Every structure is written in structure tokens, then in C-alpha cells.
């Protein structure tokens, strides 16, 4: 196991983490922005109005993108397990 392999594996793991978390973060960001605009226009500053829609949006994004996330994670894990025999020695 070379230092270059470890660095590339770490880089790939971080990239995969960002890629997998991006849909939920983007959905939460968009809904939060829309709620903030709605609150600024109507001057309603209820704290629960910001949290509940964000939670629902993130949950819906997770349900929508879950098959894709599982596919990416399984592919990464399969490739990682496939390289184990080449690392010994």
C-alpha cells in the first residue's frame, strides 16, 4: 500500500461523501431560502416554520435519491473489497 494509493482512496471517499450528501443539502438549502423569503415578505417570524419544511424536504430528498445513493455506495464498497487482495504483500 503506497502513500499515493492511500491519498487517492481518501480523496475518493471524501468526494463520495460530498456527492452522496449533496441532494439532501441542496433540497434543504432551497426550501430554507424559500421559507426565508416568505417570512421576509409576510413578516411572520415563527421558528417552527423554518424547521418543519426543511426536515420534510430533506426526508423527501433522501427517499427520492436513496436508490442512487445505495448504488453508488455499493459500487464503492465492491471496488474497495476487490482491491484488498492486491494490498497484501
N, C-alpha and C positions, 0 to 999 in steps of 0.2 A: 504494500500500500504506500503510494508515493504522496508527498505533500500536495502535488498538483491534483491528484485524484480526490483527496480529502477536501481541498478547496472547491473543486468543481461540484462535488457532492453537496457540500454546504450551500453553495450558490444555487444549485438546482432545488434544494429543499426550501430555501428562503423564497425563491421565485414561485415555487409551487404553493407555498403558504399564502403569498400575496394574491396569486391567481385564484385560489380557492375561496379566499375571504372577500375578494373584490365585489362579487354580486350583492352580497348582503350589506356591505358597507355603502355601496352606491345607492341601493334602494333606501337605506336608512338616511343617507345624506339628502337625497331628492325629497323624500317625504318630510324631513326636518326643515328643509328650505321652504317647501310649500306651506307648511304649518306656520313657520315664522312670518312669511309674507301675509298669510291670512290673519295672524294675530296683529301684525302691524297695521293692516288695513282696518280691521274691526275694533282694534284696541281692547281685545279680550286677552287677558294675560293669565290664563288658567294653567297651572303646572301640569296637570294630568293630560291636558290637550296635546302636549308635546310628546309625552312618553308612550301613550297607548297606540297612536298611529304608527310610530316608529317600530314598536315591538311587533305589531301586526305586519308591517311591511317587511321587516327582516324575516319573520316566520314564513311569509308567503314566498319571499325570495329563496329561502332555504328549501322549501318544498318544491319550488319550480326548478331550481338548479341542482337538487340533490342527486339525480341520476348522473349528471355530468360530473359533479364533484366526486362521486363514488368511482366513476370510470377513470378519472384522472389519478385518484389515489391508488386504485388497484393497479393501474399501469406502472406507476412509480414504484410501488412495492414489489411488483413482479420483476421489474428491471433490477431493483436493488437486491432481491433474493437471487436473481440469476447471476449476479456478479460475485456472490460470496465464494464460489469455488475458485475463482481467479485471484482472490485476495490472499489465500493461504499460501504461504511459502516465501 
